Amino acid sequence: MVDIQPLALNSSGTKRAPLINVPVGLVARQYIKEGAVVLVQFLDRSKENWDRTSSQEFPIGSKRMHDVNDAVVSEVMWVEGH
């Protein structure tokens, strides 16, 4: 789990709110470190009932869709030294 500060600023020029406790995909874990630029994807539906330790189906916990709370790091786009 990582905390992410989006690089794109709000239209007012201020920083966007950070994404907190975002799960990281298995391949991205090999390269992620503080300061890395990552690709974040958002699940279609709520991940609140998702058990990240299994491949079991899970009931949708809410009607929430396309929400920042459902972020997942899928790729490391840049990291110093690579």
Biopython code that builds the backbone (N, CA, C, O; Angstrom):
import numpy as np
from Bio.PDB.StructureBuilder import StructureBuilder

atoms = [
    (1, "MET", "N", (0.851, -1.172, 0.000)),
    (1, "MET", "CA", (0.000, 0.000, 0.000)),
    (1, "MET", "C", (0.897, 1.236, 0.000)),
    (1, "MET", "O", (1.893, 1.312, 0.720)),
    (2, "VAL", "N", (0.508, 2.198, -0.834)),
    (2, "VAL", "CA", (1.298, 3.424, -0.947)),
    (2, "VAL", "C", (0.390, 4.640, -0.906)),
    (2, "VAL", "O", (-0.809, 4.551, -1.171)),
    (3, "ASP", "N", (0.981, 5.774, -0.571)),
    (3, "ASP", "CA", (0.301, 7.061, -0.658)),
    (3, "ASP", "C", (0.841, 7.759, -1.902)),
    (3, "ASP", "O", (2.041, 7.712, -2.169)),
    (4, "ILE", "N", (-0.034, 8.399, -2.655)),
    (4, "ILE", "CA", (0.336, 8.994, -3.939)),
    (4, "ILE", "C", (-0.081, 10.452, -3.979)),
    (4, "ILE", "O", (-1.204, 10.800, -3.614)),
    (5, "GLN", "N", (0.839, 11.306, -4.429)),
    (5, "GLN", "CA", (0.524, 12.706, -4.672)),
    (5, "GLN", "C", (0.391, 12.880, -6.186)),
    (5, "GLN", "O", (1.393, 12.811, -6.897)),
    (6, "PRO", "N", (-0.832, 13.105, -6.696)),
    (6, "PRO", "CA", (-0.989, 13.317, -8.141)),
    (6, "PRO", "C", (-0.126, 14.487, -8.625)),
    (6, "PRO", "O", (-0.011, 15.507, -7.945)),
    (7, "LEU", "N", (0.476, 14.328, -9.805)),
    (7, "LEU", "CA", (1.327, 15.375, -10.368)),
    (7, "LEU", "C", (0.524, 16.480, -11.033)),
    (7, "LEU", "O", (0.932, 17.641, -11.007)),
    (8, "ALA", "N", (-0.615, 16.135, -11.630)),
    (8, "ALA", "CA", (-1.440, 17.135, -12.314)),
    (8, "ALA", "C", (-2.084, 18.055, -11.277)),
    (8, "ALA", "O", (-2.696, 17.594, -10.314)),
    (9, "LEU", "N", (-1.936, 19.347, -11.487)),
    (9, "LEU", "CA", (-2.506, 20.327, -10.570)),
    (9, "LEU", "C", (-3.977, 20.572, -10.872)),
    (9, "LEU", "O", (-4.442, 20.304, -11.980)),
    (10, "ASN", "N", (-4.710, 21.084, -9.883)),
    (10, "ASN", "CA", (-6.086, 21.546, -10.105)),
    (10, "ASN", "C", (-6.053, 22.730, -11.068)),
    (10, "ASN", "O", (-4.992, 23.316, -11.285)),
    (11, "SER", "N", (-7.183, 23.087, -11.640)),
    (11, "SER", "CA", (-7.238, 24.224, -12.568)),
    (11, "SER", "C", (-6.824, 25.530, -11.894)),
    (11, "SER", "O", (-6.415, 26.474, -12.570)),
    (12, "SER", "N", (-6.927, 25.588, -10.567)),
    (12, "SER", "CA", (-6.517, 26.782, -9.819)),
    (12, "SER", "C", (-4.999, 26.827, -9.593)),
    (12, "SER", "O", (-4.475, 27.819, -9.086)),
    (13, "GLY", "N", (-4.299, 25.753, -9.971)),
    (13, "GLY", "CA", (-2.853, 25.691, -9.776)),
    (13, "GLY", "C", (-2.432, 25.063, -8.468)),
    (13, "GLY", "O", (-1.236, 24.979, -8.187)),
    (14, "THR", "N", (-3.385, 24.617, -7.657)),
    (14, "THR", "CA", (-3.077, 23.985, -6.374)),
    (14, "THR", "C", (-2.919, 22.474, -6.551)),
    (14, "THR", "O", (-3.384, 21.891, -7.530)),
    (15, "LYS", "N", (-2.253, 21.862, -5.579)),
    (15, "LYS", "CA", (-2.076, 20.407, -5.617)),
    (15, "LYS", "C", (-3.404, 19.701, -5.389)),
    (15, "LYS", "O", (-4.264, 20.188, -4.655)),
    (16, "ARG", "N", (-3.556, 18.559, -6.021)),
    (16, "ARG", "CA", (-4.723, 17.705, -5.776)),
    (16, "ARG", "C", (-4.521, 16.972, -4.455)),
    (16, "ARG", "O", (-3.399, 16.846, -3.966)),
    (17, "ALA", "N", (-5.603, 16.499, -3.897)),
    (17, "ALA", "CA", (-5.519, 15.728, -2.651)),
    (17, "ALA", "C", (-4.781, 14.415, -2.912)),
    (17, "ALA", "O", (-4.938, 13.822, -3.979)),
    (18, "PRO", "N", (-3.983, 13.959, -1.955)),
    (18, "PRO", "CA", (-3.271, 12.690, -2.144)),
    (18, "PRO", "C", (-4.225, 11.503, -2.102)),
    (18, "PRO", "O", (-5.302, 11.569, -1.509)),
    (19, "LEU", "N", (-3.808, 10.427, -2.739)),
    (19, "LEU", "CA", (-4.512, 9.145, -2.664)),
    (19, "LEU", "C", (-3.803, 8.345, -1.581)),
    (19, "LEU", "O", (-2.581, 8.201, -1.615)),
    (20, "ILE", "N", (-4.556, 7.828, -0.626)),
    (20, "ILE", "CA", (-3.980, 7.179, 0.551)),
    (20, "ILE", "C", (-4.245, 5.676, 0.530)),
    (20, "ILE", "O", (-5.336, 5.237, 0.167)),
    (21, "ASN", "N", (-3.245, 4.894, 0.920)),
    (21, "ASN", "CA", (-3.353, 3.429, 1.034)),
    (21, "ASN", "C", (-3.828, 2.778, -0.256)),
    (21, "ASN", "O", (-4.813, 2.040, -0.266)),
    (22, "VAL", "N", (-3.122, 3.058, -1.336)),
    (22, "VAL", "CA", (-3.459, 2.503, -2.646)),
    (22, "VAL", "C", (-2.707, 1.183, -2.832)),
    (22, "VAL", "O", (-1.488, 1.151, -2.662)),
    (23, "PRO", "N", (-3.406, 0.083, -3.180)),
    (23, "PRO", "CA", (-2.707, -1.176, -3.419)),
    (23, "PRO", "C", (-1.844, -1.089, -4.680)),
    (23, "PRO", "O", (-2.158, -0.350, -5.613)),
    (24, "VAL", "N", (-0.749, -1.858, -4.690)),
    (24, "VAL", "CA", (0.198, -1.855, -5.801)),
    (24, "VAL", "C", (0.192, -3.235, -6.455)),
    (24, "VAL", "O", (0.265, -4.256, -5.771)),
    (25, "GLY", "N", (0.105, -3.256, -7.796)),
    (25, "GLY", "CA", (0.157, -4.513, -8.540)),
    (25, "GLY", "C", (1.477, -5.238, -8.323)),
    (25, "GLY", "O", (2.479, -4.616, -7.969)),
    (26, "LEU", "N", (1.479, -6.540, -8.531)),
    (26, "LEU", "CA", (2.655, -7.363, -8.256)),
    (26, "LEU", "C", (3.884, -6.941, -9.055)),
    (26, "LEU", "O", (4.976, -6.860, -8.493)),
    (27, "VAL", "N", (3.735, -6.672, -10.344)),
    (27, "VAL", "CA", (4.882, -6.295, -11.164)),
    (27, "VAL", "C", (5.410, -4.930, -10.745)),
    (27, "VAL", "O", (6.623, -4.734, -10.669)),
    (28, "ALA", "N", (4.518, -3.985, -10.474)),
    (28, "ALA", "CA", (4.937, -2.640, -10.069)),
    (28, "ALA", "C", (5.718, -2.664, -8.758)),
    (28, "ALA", "O", (6.557, -1.793, -8.530)),
    (29, "ARG", "N", (5.461, -3.633, -7.901)),
    (29, "ARG", "CA", (6.149, -3.719, -6.602)),
    (29, "ARG", "C", (7.658, -3.876, -6.759)),
    (29, "ARG", "O", (8.419, -3.491, -5.871)),
    (30, "GLN", "N", (8.094, -4.439, -7.887)),
    (30, "GLN", "CA", (9.525, -4.656, -8.109)),
    (30, "GLN", "C", (10.288, -3.342, -8.253)),
    (30, "GLN", "O", (11.479, -3.283, -7.946)),
    (31, "TYR", "N", (9.619, -2.294, -8.714)),
    (31, "TYR", "CA", (10.300, -1.048, -9.043)),
    (31, "TYR", "C", (9.867, 0.155, -8.223)),
    (31, "TYR", "O", (10.548, 1.180, -8.222)),
    (32, "ILE", "N", (8.758, 0.046, -7.534)),
    (32, "ILE", "CA", (8.219, 1.219, -6.846)),
    (32, "ILE", "C", (9.090, 1.593, -5.653)),
    (32, "ILE", "O", (9.534, 0.734, -4.891)),
    (33, "LYS", "N", (9.320, 2.878, -5.511)),
    (33, "LYS", "CA", (9.997, 3.415, -4.343)),
    (33, "LYS", "C", (9.603, 4.879, -4.244)),
    (33, "LYS", "O", (9.007, 5.431, -5.168)),
    (34, "GLU", "N", (9.932, 5.498, -3.139)),
    (34, "GLU", "CA", (9.561, 6.891, -2.939)),
    (34, "GLU", "C", (10.103, 7.745, -4.086)),
    (34, "GLU", "O", (11.269, 7.631, -4.463)),
    (35, "GLY", "N", (9.240, 8.598, -4.630)),
    (35, "GLY", "CA", (9.617, 9.473, -5.729)),
    (35, "GLY", "C", (9.309, 8.913, -7.102)),
    (35, "GLY", "O", (9.438, 9.631, -8.094)),
    (36, "ALA", "N", (8.907, 7.657, -7.194)),
    (36, "ALA", "CA", (8.573, 7.050, -8.482)),
    (36, "ALA", "C", (7.310, 7.695, -9.055)),
    (36, "ALA", "O", (6.426, 8.131, -8.319)),
    (37, "VAL", "N", (7.250, 7.741, -10.377)),
    (37, "VAL", "CA", (6.041, 8.196, -11.061)),
    (37, "VAL", "C", (5.289, 6.936, -11.466)),
    (37, "VAL", "O", (5.838, 6.069, -12.146)),
    (38, "VAL", "N", (4.024, 6.837, -11.045)),
    (38, "VAL", "CA", (3.265, 5.610, -11.263)),
    (38, "VAL", "C", (2.002, 5.871, -12.085)),
    (38, "VAL", "O", (1.496, 6.992, -12.147)),
    (39, "LEU", "N", (1.514, 4.809, -12.707)),
    (39, "LEU", "CA", (0.241, 4.838, -13.412)),
    (39, "LEU", "C", (-0.818, 4.306, -12.459)),
    (39, "LEU", "O", (-0.719, 3.183, -11.964)),
    (40, "VAL", "N", (-1.821, 5.117, -12.212)),
    (40, "VAL", "CA", (-2.897, 4.723, -11.305)),
    (40, "VAL", "C", (-4.155, 4.478, -12.129)),
    (40, "VAL", "O", (-4.540, 5.307, -12.953)),
    (41, "GLN", "N", (-4.778, 3.354, -11.902)),
    (41, "GLN", "CA", (-6.054, 3.051, -12.539)),
    (41, "GLN", "C", (-7.119, 2.986, -11.465)),
    (41, "GLN", "O", (-6.828, 2.752, -10.292)),
    (42, "PHE", "N", (-8.350, 3.194, -11.880)),
    (42, "PHE", "CA", (-9.465, 3.177, -10.947)),
    (42, "PHE", "C", (-10.429, 2.087, -11.358)),
    (42, "PHE", "O", (-10.868, 2.034, -12.507)),
    (43, "LEU", "N", (-10.758, 1.216, -10.416)),
    (43, "LEU", "CA", (-11.683, 0.124, -10.697)),
    (43, "LEU", "C", (-13.064, 0.687, -11.016)),
    (43, "LEU", "O", (-13.455, 1.741, -10.513)),
    (44, "ASP", "N", (-13.784, -0.027, -11.851)),
    (44, "ASP", "CA", (-15.144, 0.376, -12.216)),
    (44, "ASP", "C", (-16.061, 0.468, -11.004)),
    (44, "ASP", "O", (-16.891, 1.372, -10.903)),
    (45, "ARG", "N", (-15.902, -0.464, -10.101)),
    (45, "ARG", "CA", (-16.792, -0.579, -8.940)),
    (45, "ARG", "C", (-16.009, -0.493, -7.636)),
    (45, "ARG", "O", (-14.779, -0.550, -7.628)),
    (46, "SER", "N", (-16.734, -0.357, -6.548)),
    (46, "SER", "CA", (-16.149, -0.292, -5.217)),
    (46, "SER", "C", (-15.307, -1.534, -4.927)),
    (46, "SER", "O", (-15.734, -2.656, -5.198)),
    (47, "LYS", "N", (-14.109, -1.329, -4.376)),
    (47, "LYS", "CA", (-13.250, -2.460, -4.006)),
    (47, "LYS", "C", (-13.320, -2.762, -2.512)),
    (47, "LYS", "O", (-12.519, -3.552, -2.012)),
    (48, "GLU", "N", (-14.258, -2.155, -1.790)),
    (48, "GLU", "CA", (-14.262, -2.278, -0.330)),
    (48, "GLU", "C", (-14.407, -3.703, 0.176)),
    (48, "GLU", "O", (-13.953, -3.986, 1.285)),
    (49, "ASN", "N", (-15.012, -4.615, -0.570)),
    (49, "ASN", "CA", (-15.130, -6.010, -0.129)),
    (49, "ASN", "C", (-14.126, -6.937, -0.807)),
    (49, "ASN", "O", (-14.193, -8.154, -0.639)),
    (50, "TRP", "N", (-13.199, -6.368, -1.571)),
    (50, "TRP", "CA", (-12.204, -7.156, -2.289)),
    (50, "TRP", "C", (-11.144, -7.663, -1.326)),
    (50, "TRP", "O", (-10.547, -6.886, -0.581)),
    (51, "ASP", "N", (-10.912, -8.965, -1.344)),
    (51, "ASP", "CA", (-9.867, -9.577, -0.530)),
    (51, "ASP", "C", (-8.622, -9.698, -1.412)),
    (51, "ASP", "O", (-8.556, -10.574, -2.274)),
    (52, "ARG", "N", (-7.652, -8.834, -1.202)),
    (52, "ARG", "CA", (-6.462, -8.801, -2.047)),
    (52, "ARG", "C", (-5.595, -10.046, -1.916)),
    (52, "ARG", "O", (-4.600, -10.169, -2.630)),
    (53, "THR", "N", (-5.940, -10.968, -1.032)),
    (53, "THR", "CA", (-5.127, -12.169, -0.835)),
    (53, "THR", "C", (-5.704, -13.394, -1.532)),
    (53, "THR", "O", (-5.194, -14.501, -1.357)),
    (54, "SER", "N", (-6.769, -13.210, -2.326)),
    (54, "SER", "CA", (-7.354, -14.370, -3.016)),
    (54, "SER", "C", (-7.970, -13.949, -4.343)),
    (54, "SER", "O", (-8.081, -12.760, -4.645)),
    (55, "SER", "N", (-8.362, -14.929, -5.117)),
    (55, "SER", "CA", (-9.019, -14.661, -6.402)),
    (55, "SER", "C", (-10.523, -14.915, -6.321)),
    (55, "SER", "O", (-11.176, -15.138, -7.341)),
    (56, "GLN", "N", (-11.065, -14.879, -5.111)),
    (56, "GLN", "CA", (-12.486, -15.146, -4.906)),
    (56, "GLN", "C", (-13.354, -13.981, -5.375)),
    (56, "GLN", "O", (-12.974, -12.817, -5.243)),
    (57, "GLU", "N", (-14.503, -14.304, -5.913)),
    (57, "GLU", "CA", (-15.482, -13.272, -6.257)),
    (57, "GLU", "C", (-15.922, -12.591, -4.974)),
    (57, "GLU", "O", (-15.840, -13.173, -3.893)),
    (58, "PHE", "N", (-16.390, -11.356, -5.097)),
    (58, "PHE", "CA", (-16.811, -10.625, -3.899)),
    (58, "PHE", "C", (-18.054, -9.802, -4.205)),
    (58, "PHE", "O", (-18.239, -9.339, -5.331)),
    (59, "PRO", "N", (-18.909, -9.621, -3.195)),
    (59, "PRO", "CA", (-20.105, -8.797, -3.402)),
    (59, "PRO", "C", (-19.723, -7.317, -3.432)),
    (59, "PRO", "O", (-18.855, -6.879, -2.677)),
    (60, "ILE", "N", (-20.364, -6.567, -4.291)),
    (60, "ILE", "CA", (-20.123, -5.134, -4.349)),
    (60, "ILE", "C", (-20.696, -4.507, -3.088)),
    (60, "ILE", "O", (-21.860, -4.717, -2.746)),
    (61, "GLY", "N", (-19.857, -3.730, -2.399)),
    (61, "GLY", "CA", (-20.243, -3.160, -1.111)),
    (61, "GLY", "C", (-21.072, -1.897, -1.209)),
    (61, "GLY", "O", (-21.733, -1.510, -0.246)),
    (62, "SER", "N", (-21.041, -1.243, -2.380)),
    (62, "SER", "CA", (-21.819, -0.021, -2.552)),
    (62, "SER", "C", (-22.059, 0.196, -4.046)),
    (62, "SER", "O", (-21.522, -0.534, -4.880)),
    (63, "LYS", "N", (-22.847, 1.179, -4.370)),
    (63, "LYS", "CA", (-23.116, 1.493, -5.776)),
    (63, "LYS", "C", (-22.080, 2.452, -6.355)),
    (63, "LYS", "O", (-22.220, 2.922, -7.485)),
    (64, "ARG", "N", (-21.050, 2.736, -5.579)),
    (64, "ARG", "CA", (-19.995, 3.658, -5.992)),
    (64, "ARG", "C", (-19.335, 3.173, -7.290)),
    (64, "ARG", "O", (-19.042, 1.988, -7.442)),
    (65, "MET", "N", (-19.106, 4.107, -8.219)),
    (65, "MET", "CA", (-18.430, 3.787, -9.477)),
    (65, "MET", "C", (-17.399, 4.866, -9.804)),
    (65, "MET", "O", (-17.604, 6.045, -9.517)),
    (66, "HIS", "N", (-16.288, 4.444, -10.409)),
    (66, "HIS", "CA", (-15.258, 5.367, -10.905)),
    (66, "HIS", "C", (-14.861, 6.395, -9.852)),
    (66, "HIS", "O", (-14.949, 7.601, -10.083)),
    (67, "ASP", "N", (-14.428, 5.912, -8.707)),
    (67, "ASP", "CA", (-14.151, 6.770, -7.562)),
    (67, "ASP", "C", (-12.662, 6.714, -7.206)),
    (67, "ASP", "O", (-12.022, 5.678, -7.383)),
    (68, "VAL", "N", (-12.114, 7.814, -6.708)),
    (68, "VAL", "CA", (-10.702, 7.833, -6.316)),
    (68, "VAL", "C", (-10.403, 6.842, -5.191)),
    (68, "VAL", "O", (-9.247, 6.463, -5.002)),
    (69, "ASN", "N", (-11.410, 6.423, -4.451)),
    (69, "ASN", "CA", (-11.215, 5.432, -3.391)),
    (69, "ASN", "C", (-10.920, 4.040, -3.937)),
    (69, "ASN", "O", (-10.547, 3.144, -3.179)),
    (70, "ASP", "N", (-11.082, 3.853, -5.235)),
    (70, "ASP", "CA", (-10.895, 2.542, -5.852)),
    (70, "ASP", "C", (-9.664, 2.513, -6.750)),
    (70, "ASP", "O", (-9.650, 1.851, -7.788)),
    (71, "ALA", "N", (-8.631, 3.241, -6.332)),
    (71, "ALA", "CA", (-7.391, 3.345, -7.095)),
    (71, "ALA", "C", (-6.511, 2.112, -6.890)),
    (71, "ALA", "O", (-6.523, 1.486, -5.830)),
    (72, "VAL", "N", (-5.746, 1.780, -7.938)),
    (72, "VAL", "CA", (-4.763, 0.700, -7.903)),
    (72, "VAL", "C", (-3.555, 1.154, -8.725)),
    (72, "VAL", "O", (-3.721, 1.663, -9.834)),
    (73, "VAL", "N", (-2.348, 0.976, -8.196)),
    (73, "VAL", "CA", (-1.141, 1.275, -8.965)),
    (73, "VAL", "C", (-0.870, 0.082, -9.876)),
    (73, "VAL", "O", (-0.675, -1.036, -9.401)),
    (74, "SER", "N", (-0.859, 0.326, -11.195)),
    (74, "SER", "CA", (-0.675, -0.774, -12.133)),
    (74, "SER", "C", (0.700, -0.787, -12.790)),
    (74, "SER", "O", (1.113, -1.809, -13.338)),
    (75, "GLU", "N", (1.414, 0.342, -12.742)),
    (75, "GLU", "CA", (2.702, 0.406, -13.434)),
    (75, "GLU", "C", (3.573, 1.496, -12.836)),
    (75, "GLU", "O", (3.070, 2.521, -12.377)),
    (76, "VAL", "N", (4.866, 1.273, -12.841)),
    (76, "VAL", "CA", (5.829, 2.320, -12.499)),
    (76, "VAL", "C", (6.309, 2.884, -13.825)),
    (76, "VAL", "O", (6.927, 2.174, -14.618)),
    (77, "MET", "N", (6.027, 4.156, -14.070)),
    (77, "MET", "CA", (6.344, 4.795, -15.338)),
    (77, "MET", "C", (7.772, 5.341, -15.360)),
    (77, "MET", "O", (8.422, 5.348, -16.406)),
    (78, "TRP", "N", (8.257, 5.795, -14.208)),
    (78, "TRP", "CA", (9.608, 6.348, -14.111)),
    (78, "TRP", "C", (10.073, 6.214, -12.667)),
    (78, "TRP", "O", (9.312, 6.430, -11.724)),
    (79, "VAL", "N", (11.319, 5.860, -12.525)),
    (79, "VAL", "CA", (11.949, 5.846, -11.206)),
    (79, "VAL", "C", (13.427, 6.168, -11.416)),
    (79, "VAL", "O", (14.046, 5.661, -12.351)),
    (80, "GLU", "N", (13.981, 6.992, -10.566)),
    (80, "GLU", "CA", (15.375, 7.400, -10.720)),
    (80, "GLU", "C", (16.277, 6.185, -10.770)),
    (80, "GLU", "O", (16.147, 5.263, -9.965)),
    (81, "GLY", "N", (17.194, 6.194, -11.724)),
    (81, "GLY", "CA", (18.142, 5.096, -11.864)),
    (81, "GLY", "C", (17.739, 4.047, -12.869)),
    (81, "GLY", "O", (18.499, 3.112, -13.118)),
    (82, "HIS", "N", (16.539, 4.178, -13.464)),
    (82, "HIS", "CA", (16.091, 3.198, -14.477)),
    (82, "HIS", "C", (15.722, 3.907, -15.756)),
    (82, "HIS", "O", (15.322, 3.264, -16.726)),
]
sb = StructureBuilder()
sb.init_structure("model")
sb.init_model(0)
sb.init_chain("A")
sb.init_seg("    ")
for serial, (resi, resn, name, xyz) in enumerate(atoms, 1):
    if name == "N":
        sb.init_residue(resn, " ", resi, " ")
    sb.init_atom(name, np.array(xyz, "f"), 0.0, 1.0, " ", f" {name:<3s}", serial, name[0])
structure = sb.get_structure()
